[in-house]
Structure formats: C-alpha cells, structure tokens
Amino acid sequence: MIKIIHTGDVHLDSPFSGLDVKRAEIRKNELRASFATMMSYAKKNAVDIILIAGDLFDSEYATRETVALIVREAKNCPAEIFIAAGNHDPISETSVYVKEGVFPENVHIFSGEEIEKFSLDRLGVDVYGYSFCSKYLEKNPAQGARVDDPNRINILVGHADSRSPDTPYCPVNEQIVRDFGADYTALAHIHNPTEPRKVGNAVWAFCGCLEGRDFTEVGPKGALLVEIEKENGVPRVSAKRLRFSKRRYERAELSVDGAVSRDEILARINAYVDGEGYGEETLLSLKLTGAVPATLVINTSDLAREVTGLFYFELTDATVTEESAEELAADGTVRGKFFRELEPLLEDASSRAVAEKALKYGLAALSGNNIVDF
C-alpha cells in the first residue's frame, strides 16, 4: 500500500487583501505554517508521495522567504514530491520552477503542457502530469492519452476545471479520467470541491484549498490523504480529508426579527456566536435579517466592534421595516410624505439599497432619535 498527500490551491504569498494590514500579515504566516504542518504530517506518517496539483504560489513570482520554506520542508521530508503548475503560478522563463539547483532531488516538476511521466520503480508507481505555461490551458493534455502499464499503480496530477466544458482552465470530465486510466487522478482549481468520485475502481478528486482566503472559501480546509493498493490489476483506493487550516471562514444569516433596540440585537449576535462555538480561529461574516421597527437604525460598524472573541467579524444589515409599504404610503403625517418621496427609489433595483437605508434614518430622525449615535 502507498500513502499519498494530495494538495493544491495553496496560494502561498496570497495578499489576503480583504483584511487589514495586521491581520493579513498574520494570515500570510499562518498559510505558510499550514503548509509546514502538512509536510510534518507527511513525514511522521510515512507518506510516500506528495502531489501538489497547481497554484502552490499565488502568482508566478514567489518570495524568497516562501521558496526557502518549501525547500526546507522538502529536504526534511523523505516523500517524493510532484508539482504541477497551475493558472496562478504557470511555468515561465522567470518562474522559480525552471531555475536550476533550487529544489532538492525529491521534488519533481512537470515541465509543460504535454503529459510527462515519472516512474518510481521501488514503489511500482508511475506519476503522470502536466503544467500550465500561461494563465489558460484550453485543452486537457490527458485527453486522448493513456497510461503505459495498467498493472502499475498509475497516478495523474494536474490543474483542471470540471464545472464547464468551455472553461479556459483545462476542462476535465469523467470520460477523460476514465479513458486515461489512472488509478487516482489528483486535481486542483476548485476550492470548495465535492467529495472524491469513483470511476470504476479508480478515484478522481479535487483537493480543495489548504487555507480559506476569503468568505467564498468557508469551513475548515486541508488536503486529502490517499491510500492505494493494487492486486492483479485491480486498485483499491481510499481518500479522506485532513484539516490543516489554522483558521476558518464562516458566512451566516441571523434573524433579529422583532428586536426593538440595538442592545437586543447585540445580545442576539453574541448568543449566536457562542452557540456556534466560534472563537479566535473564526473569521465570520454575518448578515442580519428579519423585520425591525422603522425607527431602529442599525450601525453595523459599531455593532461589529462590540463583538469580541473572533479573529475577524463583519456585519451586514439586510433587515426590513416592520411597517408595510402600504401602511407608510397611507400615513397622513410627514412620515408618509417622506416615504412617498422615496417610493420611486425604493422600487428601482439600482437605488433600492440606498433608499432603504435613507428611509430608516429618516424615520428614526422623525421619531426623535439621535441618528448620530447609530
């Protein structure tokens, strides 16, 4: 049996531009630490092969510090390491991938957009793969190709996209995987993948990203641990996800329906955070929903600052007024006149969000509330 770590979409040197400078620097270092933790796991658990299926770096220009990290971890790990360049870190004349003497002997880099094979005879394994040489790769190099020896353990590694046949990021589908004939096909590019899929006795899988980098990549992240045995030409393949991420992004909605004060909303937010068990490992984006009084204006920035115990917290207000449009339109006071002035903007999709906020502030002011405090 051979053990494999399948990773990719690491995006080392990612800027974490959605965060402030201090938190972004922390996250950059944590991403490097997650990579080191994964490599340490591989060493301690006698992993034979590490597959990096593209986008190891966030761009084709890697910092010296990050390259030094990869070299150090590779030297300290006895596994054979295979790197396929992706659309973010394609092979180019200036790429660190083509510089001589940078990586140790156990690191093997696929050199271009044609299928290339490395044979590990001591393990009875052939590893096939390819690399992006620019941002796009219109055709999958595995299409029309096939493994040389079906009796060996065959692995295919590359960056590809299964979501659309028209994708410019190397389209892949079950038929391409089946026809190529690998026992395990290790892919990256989809950061929130489905579970590994069977093709006969073989498996193909997207590893997902090592660390979430924004609120499109929620939940714990990591890599796949793959084990393969082959007897009489029949493979037995298992793949399970391991968490290596230091933190997790989460995105949620919270109803504050019927809340009548700022303090009540804050209490509901804190109760939700505590109930979900979120803490310092969590970056949370929370959307408030439900109906609240028209006089209650929610200052999301101020409320967010009072929520503690999270690494990062952002709040958006999607609440609606308890009073219906019909009730406000029929109001004979200045409140109704104010609503009727805003009504055309409220009915226009392009201006609705601003108009709804203006309505809340205006009705609050007309009720005598000091809206500067909101």
Residue pairs with C-beta under 8 A, 6 or more apart in sequence:
1 227
1 228
1 229
2 48
2 49
2 123
2 125
2 153
2 227
2 228
2 229
3 45
3 46
3 47
3 48
3 49
3 225
3 226
3 227
4 47
4 48
4 49
4 50
4 51
4 155
4 184
4 186
4 224
4 225
4 226
4 227
4 228
5 38
5 41
5 42
5 47
5 49
5 50
5 51
5 79
5 223
5 224
5 225
5 226
6 51
6 53
6 157
6 184
6 186
6 205
6 207
6 223
6 224
6 225
6 226
6 239
7 38
7 50
7 51
7 52
7 53
7 188
7 207
7 210
7 223
7 224
8 51
8 52
8 53
8 54
8 55
8 56
8 84
8 86
8 159
8 186
8 187
8 188
8 189
8 207
8 209
9 53
9 54
9 55
9 86
9 188
9 189
9 191
9 207
9 208
9 209
9 210
10 31
10 35
10 52
10 55
10 56
10 57
10 209
10 210
10 211
11 31
11 55
11 57
11 58
11 88
11 209
11 210
11 213
12 31
12 32
12 35
12 56
12 57
12 58
12 62
12 66
12 69
12 70
13 28
13 57
13 58
13 59
13 62
13 63
13 66
14 28
14 31
14 58
14 213
15 24
15 28
15 58
16 23
16 24
16 27
16 28
16 213
16 214
17 24
18 214
18 215
19 27
19 312
23 311
23 312
27 211
27 213
27 247
30 211
30 246
30 247
31 210
31 211
32 66
32 69
33 246
34 210
34 211
34 244
34 245
34 246
35 69
35 70
35 73
35 210
36 69
36 73
37 244
38 210
38 222
38 223
38 242
38 244
39 50
39 73
39 74
39 76
39 77
41 47
41 242
41 244
42 50
42 77
42 79
43 76
43 77
43 78
43 79
47 79
47 225
48 79
48 80
48 123
48 125
49 79
49 80
49 81
49 82
49 120
49 123
49 125
49 127
49 155
50 77
50 79
50 80
50 81
50 82
51 82
51 84
51 127
51 155
51 157
51 186
52 81
52 82
52 83
52 84
52 157
53 84
53 86
53 157
53 158
53 159
53 186
53 187
53 188
53 189
53 207
54 84
54 85
54 86
54 87
54 88
54 89
54 131
54 132
54 158
54 159
54 188
54 189
55 86
55 87
55 88
55 89
55 159
55 188
55 189
56 70
56 83
56 85
56 86
56 89
57 66
57 88
57 89
57 96
58 88
58 89
59 88
59 89
60 88
60 89
60 90
60 92
60 94
60 95
61 94
62 89
62 96
67 96
67 102
70 103
71 102
71 103
71 104
74 81
74 103
74 104
74 106
74 107
75 104
77 106
78 106
79 106
80 106
80 108
80 120
80 127
81 106
81 107
81 108
82 108
82 109
82 110
82 118
82 127
82 129
82 157
83 97
83 107
83 108
83 109
83 110
83 131
84 110
84 129
84 130
84 131
84 157
84 158
84 159
85 91
85 95
85 97
85 109
85 110
85 131
85 132
85 133
85 159
86 131
86 132
86 159
86 188
86 189
87 132
87 135
87 136
87 137
87 159
87 169
87 189
89 95
89 97
90 131
90 132
90 133
90 134
90 135
91 97
91 98
91 111
91 112
91 131
91 132
91 133
92 98
92 133
92 134
96 102
97 109
97 131
103 109
108 118
108 127
109 131
110 116
110 129
110 130
110 131
110 157
110 158
111 131
112 130
112 131
112 133
113 130
113 131
113 132
113 133
113 137
113 141
114 130
114 141
115 128
115 129
115 130
115 141
115 142
115 145
116 128
116 129
116 130
117 126
117 127
117 128
117 148
118 126
118 127
118 129
119 125
119 126
119 127
120 126
120 127
123 153
124 152
124 153
124 230
125 152
125 153
125 154
125 155
126 147
126 148
126 149
126 152
126 153
126 154
126 155
127 155
127 157
128 142
128 147
128 154
128 155
128 156
128 157
128 180
128 182
129 156
129 157
129 158
130 141
130 142
130 158
131 158
131 159
132 159
132 170
136 168
136 169
137 159
137 168
137 169
137 170
138 168
138 170
139 170
139 171
140 158
140 160
140 170
140 171
140 172
140 176
141 158
141 170
142 156
142 158
142 172
142 176
142 177
142 180
143 176
143 179
144 179
145 180
146 179
146 180
146 181
147 154
147 180
147 181
147 182
150 181
150 233
151 230
151 233
152 230
153 183
153 228
153 230
153 235
154 181
154 182
154 183
154 184
155 182
155 183
155 184
155 185
155 186
156 177
156 180
156 182
156 184
156 185
156 186
157 185
157 186
157 187
158 170
158 186
158 187
159 169
159 170
159 187
159 188
159 189
160 169
160 170
160 171
160 172
160 187
160 188
160 189
161 167
161 169
161 170
161 171
161 172
161 189
161 190
162 171
162 172
162 173
162 187
162 190
162 206
163 190
164 171
165 171
165 173
169 189
170 189
172 187
174 197
174 199
174 204
177 185
177 199
177 202
177 204
178 199
178 200
178 202
181 202
182 202
182 204
183 201
183 202
183 203
183 228
183 230
183 235
183 237
184 202
184 203
184 204
184 205
184 226
184 228
184 235
184 237
184 239
185 202
185 203
185 204
185 205
186 205
186 207
186 224
186 226
187 204
187 205
187 206
187 207
188 206
188 207
189 206
190 206
190 208
191 208
191 209
191 216
191 217
192 208
192 216
192 217
192 218
193 205
193 206
193 207
193 208
194 206
195 205
196 203
196 204
196 205
196 224
196 239
197 203
197 204
197 205
201 234
201 235
201 236
201 237
202 235
202 237
203 226
203 237
203 239
205 224
205 226
205 239
207 223
207 224
208 221
208 222
208 223
208 241
209 217
209 221
210 221
210 222
210 223
210 244
210 245
211 221
211 244
211 245
211 246
211 247
212 218
212 219
212 221
212 245
212 247
212 248
212 249
212 283
214 249
215 249
215 251
215 283
215 285
217 249
218 248
218 249
218 250
218 251
219 248
219 249
219 250
220 243
220 245
220 248
221 243
221 244
221 245
221 248
222 241
222 242
222 243
222 244
222 245
223 241
223 242
223 244
224 239
224 240
224 241
224 242
225 239
225 240
225 241
225 242
226 237
226 238
226 239
227 237
227 238
227 239
228 235
228 236
228 237
229 235
229 236
230 236
246 281
247 281
247 282
247 283
247 311
248 281
248 282
248 283
249 282
249 283
249 284
249 285
250 276
250 278
250 282
250 283
250 284
250 285
251 284
251 285
251 286
251 287
252 272
252 276
252 284
252 285
252 286
252 287
253 286
253 287
253 288
253 289
253 318
254 268
254 269
254 272
254 286
254 287
254 288
254 289
255 288
255 289
255 290
256 264
256 265
256 268
256 288
256 289
256 290
256 292
256 319
257 289
257 290
257 291
257 292
258 290
258 291
258 292
259 265
259 268
259 290
259 292
259 296
260 292
260 293
260 296
261 296
262 296
262 298
262 299
262 303
262 374
265 288
265 292
265 298
265 303
266 303
266 306
266 307
269 286
269 303
269 307
269 315
270 307
272 286
273 284
273 307
273 309
273 310
278 284
278 309
278 310
279 309
279 310
280 309
280 310
280 311
281 311
282 310
282 311
283 310
283 311
283 312
283 313
284 310
284 312
284 313
284 314
285 314
285 316
286 313
286 314
286 315
286 316
287 315
287 316
287 317
287 318
288 298
288 300
288 315
288 316
288 317
288 318
288 319
289 318
289 319
290 319
290 320
291 319
291 320
291 321
291 322
292 298
292 319
292 320
292 321
292 322
293 321
293 322
294 321
294 322
294 323
294 328
294 359
294 360
294 363
294 364
295 363
295 364
295 367
295 369
296 360
296 364
297 360
297 361
297 364
297 369
297 371
297 374
298 317
298 319
298 360
298 374
299 373
299 374
300 314
300 315
300 316
300 317
301 315
302 374
303 315
304 313
304 314
304 315
307 313
307 315
320 356
321 328
321 359
321 360
321 363
325 339
325 343
325 346
328 335
328 336
328 339
329 336
329 339
329 340
329 343
330 336
331 339
334 366
335 363
335 366
338 359
338 362
338 363
338 366
339 359
339 363
342 355
342 358
342 359
342 362
345 351
345 352
345 354
345 355
345 358
346 352
346 355
346 356
346 359
348 355
361 371
361 374
364 371
364 374
365 371
